[in-house]
């Protein structure tokens, strides 16, 4: 079933929910996003350390050639981690799961691997330029979106309220 748009034209994908219909979906999201980021950053650092050990041994085997991978190992781990978790069935990284958050696109669908990977790339890029002011954007948007959310048309929501467990 598709939703009518303008003059009888219908969209191809049905809208799962209206992300602006319930502003309570965004209550406390910004503060929980900070905690989720810290958890996820720790996970990515741990994955980077493990990958660095593997790269070291590969470097020994390749007479130092694999050591060129050290420059991008953190970014590769961040993209793979976010793509696999944020782009997965739960649409949340481990930090987001811990803090009760989930990600959706504006039409209500879950982001795929590509959107999730772009999400972390834009996050780190915006943090590099705007830190700590990257959070200020979220204070002035109705859906508590940060700059990278606005670019990718995603929203971070309270998972409990979205699933009907809210109070």
Secondary structure as GFF3:
##gff-version 3
##sequence-region A 1 167
A	DSSP	three_ten_helix	23	26	.	.	.	ID=ss1
A	DSSP	alpha_helix	29	61	.	.	.	ID=ss2
A	DSSP	three_ten_helix	65	72	.	.	.	ID=ss3
A	DSSP	alpha_helix	73	85	.	.	.	ID=ss4
A	DSSP	alpha_helix	94	98	.	.	.	ID=ss5
A	DSSP	beta_strand	101	105	.	.	.	ID=ss6
A	DSSP	alpha_helix	113	130	.	.	.	ID=ss7
A	DSSP	three_ten_helix	133	135	.	.	.	ID=ss8
A	DSSP	alpha_helix	136	139	.	.	.	ID=ss9
A	DSSP	alpha_helix	147	152	.	.	.	ID=ss10
A	DSSP	beta_strand	154	158	.	.	.	ID=ss11
A	DSSP	alpha_helix	159	162	.	.	.	ID=ss12
###
